[in-house]
């Protein structure tokens, strides 16, 4: 929501969505690779300690350098009584939420937001345990594959996604990007079926190839969904509308957090990844009906 307020141009917002996804993917890779390598070489205390120091450094950086944005006048009126201010703020958020629900084909939009990355979330919830426990990768191998190689491909995928959507538009970019993203789940199903040995050069190379493909595809898919959420924002409430949309977007990952482990214990990784691919089909069907243009513009 912050960069929706800081960037006014739709093209700039699309380009920045790629950078935003890039930052998120680098953060995930840093946690799953650099910190894991540190833990493998030393211990988990040092790994978590480095993570805490990193968060503190980022907090201080943003505190010093993050620029402010223009805020609605209601938040800047000095000398207002606190009760009146609270009433104004409450009315603002009620209006923001109600106007979000008043958009065209709202039920399709809400369903699409929840379902679009559901298959990818199922994969993401268990891909690290799968690589470590099922395929037998060492922590050091996972760190190098997800860290060194994964960072390069995550950067490429995120920047590519933002540029692709910015130059071709969401409507023309969303189908090929969606297919690329969902094919990743089948690639992991192939790993679960074939079970390559990471102690061999060929096995490790295959695992690294599919993991790097997953990094690119996840960056592309997230960039698409972010731009879709931005298009669903009404100009007067863009930050609040984006906050509502991103909260709905997180429902899939929240629900899958505890589900994946229980499912694997009973049915195995192969069936989990096949379920993930099946879960991606409803969102592809919804692509035929959900609005792709910004609110207030014709399809």
C-alpha positions in Angstrom: 0.0 0.0 0.0 2.9 2.4 0.7 4.2 2.4 -2.9 0.7 3.0 -4.2 0.7 6.3 -2.4 4.4 7.1 -3.2 4.1 6.3 -7.0 1.2 7.9 -9.0 1.9 6.5 -12.4 0.3 3.2 -13.3 3.4 2.2 -15.4 5.7 3.0 -12.5 3.6 0.9 -10.1 3.8 -2.1 -12.5 7.5 -1.7 -12.8 7.9 -1.4 -9.1 5.8 -4.5 -8.5 8.7 -6.4 -10.0 11.1 -4.8 -7.6 8.8 -5.4 -4.7 8.5 -9.1 -5.6 12.3 -9.2 -6.0 12.8 -7.9 -2.5 10.4 -10.5 -1.1 12.1 -13.4 -2.9 15.6 -12.2 -1.9 14.4 -12.1 1.7 13.0 -15.6 1.5 16.1 -16.9 -0.2 18.3 -15.2 2.4 16.4 -16.8 5.2 16.4 -20.2 3.6 20.0 -20.2 2.3 22.5 -17.8 3.9 21.0 -18.2 7.4 20.8 -22.0 6.8 24.5 -22.1 5.7 25.5 -20.1 8.8 23.5 -22.6 10.9 25.2 -25.6 9.2 28.7 -24.2 9.7 28.1 -23.0 13.3 24.8 -23.6 15.0 21.1 -22.5 14.9 21.7 -19.8 17.6 24.1 -18.0 15.2 21.8 -18.4 12.3 18.8 -16.9 14.1 21.1 -14.3 15.6 22.2 -13.1 12.2 18.5 -13.0 11.1 17.7 -10.7 14.1 20.7 -8.4 13.3 19.5 -8.2 9.7 16.0 -7.2 10.7 17.4 -4.5 13.1 19.6 -3.1 10.3 16.7 -2.9 7.9 14.5 -1.3 10.5 17.1 1.4 11.1 17.6 1.9 7.3 13.9 2.5 6.8 13.6 4.7 9.8 16.3 7.0 8.4 15.7 6.9 4.7 12.1 5.9 3.9 10.4 9.0 2.5 6.9 10.1 3.5 3.8 10.3 1.4 0.9 12.7 1.2 -1.8 11.7 3.6 -5.5 12.5 3.6 -6.4 15.8 5.1 -8.4 14.1 7.8 -5.2 12.9 9.3 -3.5 16.3 9.2 -6.1 18.5 10.9 -4.3 19.7 14.0 -6.2 20.6 17.2 -9.1 18.3 16.4 -10.7 16.5 19.3 -9.5 12.9 19.6 -13.1 11.5 19.5 -13.9 13.4 16.3 -10.7 12.2 14.8 -11.5 8.6 15.7 -15.0 9.0 14.2 -13.5 10.4 11.0 -11.0 7.6 10.8 -13.6 4.9 11.5 -15.9 6.3 8.8 -13.0 6.4 6.3 -12.1 2.8 6.8 -15.8 1.7 6.7 -16.2 3.6 3.4 -13.0 2.1 2.1 -14.1 -1.5 2.9 -17.6 -1.0 1.5 -16.4 0.6 -1.7 -14.0 -2.3 -2.2 -17.0 -4.7 -2.0 -19.0 -2.6 -4.4 -16.7 -3.3 -7.4 -17.9 -5.1 -10.5 -18.0 -9.0 -10.2 -16.7 -8.7 -6.7 -17.3 -12.4 -5.8 -15.3 -13.5 -8.8 -12.5 -11.0 -7.9 -12.4 -12.3 -4.3 -12.4 -15.9 -5.4 -9.6 -15.2 -7.9 -7.4 -13.4 -5.3 -7.7 -16.4 -2.9 -7.2 -19.1 -5.5 -4.7 -17.6 -7.9 -1.6 -18.7 -6.0 -3.2 -21.5 -4.0 -1.3 -24.3 -5.9 1.9 -22.4 -5.5 1.3 -21.9 -1.8 0.8 -25.6 -1.4 4.1 -26.2 -3.1 5.8 -23.4 -1.1 4.6 -24.8 2.2 6.5 -28.0 1.9 9.2 -27.6 -0.8 12.1 -27.1 1.8 11.1 -30.2 3.9 10.8 -32.1 0.6 14.3 -31.2 -0.6 15.9 -31.9 2.8 14.0 -34.9 4.1 12.6 -36.6 1.0 15.4 -36.1 -1.5 18.2 -35.9 1.2 19.9 -32.6 0.3 22.3 -31.3 2.9 21.7 -27.9 4.5 24.8 -26.7 2.7 23.5 -27.9 -0.7 20.2 -26.3 -0.1 21.9 -23.1 0.8 23.9 -23.0 -2.4 21.1 -24.1 -4.6 18.4 -21.8 -3.1 20.9 -19.1 -2.2 23.4 -18.5 -4.9 21.6 -19.9 -7.9 18.1 -19.1 -6.5 18.9 -15.4 -5.9 20.1 -14.9 -9.5 16.9 -16.5 -10.9 14.6 -14.8 -8.4 16.0 -11.5 -9.5 15.5 -12.3 -13.1 12.0 -13.6 -12.6 10.9 -10.6 -10.5 12.3 -7.9 -12.9 11.1 -9.8 -15.9 7.6 -10.0 -14.5 7.4 -6.3 -13.7 8.8 -5.4 -17.2 6.5 -7.9 -19.0 3.3 -6.6 -17.4 4.4 -2.9 -17.8 5.1 -3.3 -21.5 2.3 -5.7 -22.6 -0.4 -5.0 -20.0 -1.9 -7.3 -17.4 -4.5 -8.8 -19.8 -2.0 -10.0 -22.3 0.7 -11.1 -19.8 -1.4 -13.0 -17.3 -2.1 -16.2 -19.2 1.4 -17.1 -20.2 2.7 -16.2 -16.7 0.0 -18.2 -15.0 0.9 -21.3 -17.1 4.6 -20.8 -16.4 3.8 -20.6 -12.6 1.6 -23.6 -12.4 3.9 -25.8 -14.5 6.4 -25.5 -11.6 4.1 -27.7 -9.5 4.2 -30.4 -12.1 8.0 -30.1 -12.1 8.1 -30.8 -8.4 5.8 -33.7 -8.9 8.4 -35.0 -11.3 11.1 -34.7 -8.6 8.8 -36.5 -6.1 8.2 -39.4 -8.6 11.8 -39.6 -9.9 13.6 -38.9 -6.6 17.0 -37.8 -8.0 20.0 -38.4 -5.8 21.6 -35.1 -4.7 24.9 -36.8 -4.0 25.4 -37.3 -7.7 26.2 -34.5 -10.2 23.2 -35.3 -12.4 20.7 -35.5 -9.5 21.9 -32.3 -8.0 21.8 -30.5 -11.3 18.2 -31.6 -12.0 17.1 -30.5 -8.5 18.9 -27.1 -9.0 17.3 -26.6 -12.4 13.8 -27.1 -11.1 14.4 -25.0 -8.0 15.7 -22.1 -10.1 12.7 -22.5 -12.5 10.5 -22.3 -9.4 12.2 -19.1 -8.3 11.5 -17.4 -11.7 7.9 -18.7 -11.9 7.0 -17.6 -8.3 8.4 -14.1 -9.0 6.3 -13.8 -12.2 3.1 -15.1 -10.5 3.4 -12.7 -7.5 4.1 -9.8 -9.8 0.9 -10.6 -11.7 -1.2 -10.8 -8.6 0.1 -7.6 -7.2 -0.7 -5.7 -10.4 -4.2 -7.3 -10.3 -4.7 -6.1 -6.8 -3.6 -2.5 -7.8 -6.1 -2.6 -10.6 -8.9 -3.4 -8.1 -8.1 -0.2 -6.1 -10.3 2.9 -6.3 -8.1 6.0 -6.5 -9.6 7.7 -3.4 -8.9 4.6 -1.3 -6.0 2.9 -3.1 -3.9 2.2 0.0 -6.8 0.9 2.0 -8.1 -1.2 -0.9 -4.7 -2.6 -1.5 -4.5 -3.6 2.1 -7.8 -5.4 1.9 -6.7 -7.2 -1.3 -3.3 -8.2 0.1 -5.0 -9.5 3.3 -7.3 -11.7 1.2 -4.3 -12.8 -0.9 -2.6 -14.2 2.3 -5.5 -16.5 3.2 -4.3 -19.3 0.9 -0.8 -19.4 2.5 -2.3 -19.1 6.0 -4.6 -22.1 5.4 -1.8 -24.2 3.8 0.7 -23.6 6.6 -0.5 -26.5 8.7 -2.2 -28.5 6.1 0.8 -29.5 4.0 2.6 -31.4 6.8 -0.5 -33.4 7.8 -1.2 -34.3 4.1 2.4 -35.4 3.5 2.3 -37.7 6.5 -0.7 -39.5 5.2 -0.4 -39.3 1.4 3.2 -38.4 0.5 4.8 -35.5 -1.4 3.8 -36.7 -4.9 0.1 -36.6 -4.1 0.6 -33.2 -2.3 2.1 -31.7 -5.5 -0.6 -33.2 -7.7 -3.2 -31.7 -5.3 -1.4 -28.4 -5.7 -1.7 -28.5 -9.5 -5.4 -29.4 -9.3 -5.9 -26.5 -6.9 -4.5 -24.1 -9.5 -7.1 -25.0 -12.2 -10.1 -23.0 -10.7 -8.1 -19.8 -10.9 -7.2 -20.5 -14.6 -10.9 -20.9 -15.3 -11.7 -17.6 -13.5 -9.3 -15.8 -15.8 -12.0 -15.9 -18.5 -14.4 -13.7 -16.3 -12.4 -11.6 -13.8 -11.9 -7.9 -14.9 -8.3 -7.1 -15.9 -8.5 -3.4 -16.5 -8.2 -0.8 -13.7 -11.5 0.1 -11.9 -13.4 2.7 -13.8 -12.0 1.7 -17.2 -13.7 -0.3 -19.9 -12.6 -3.9 -20.6 
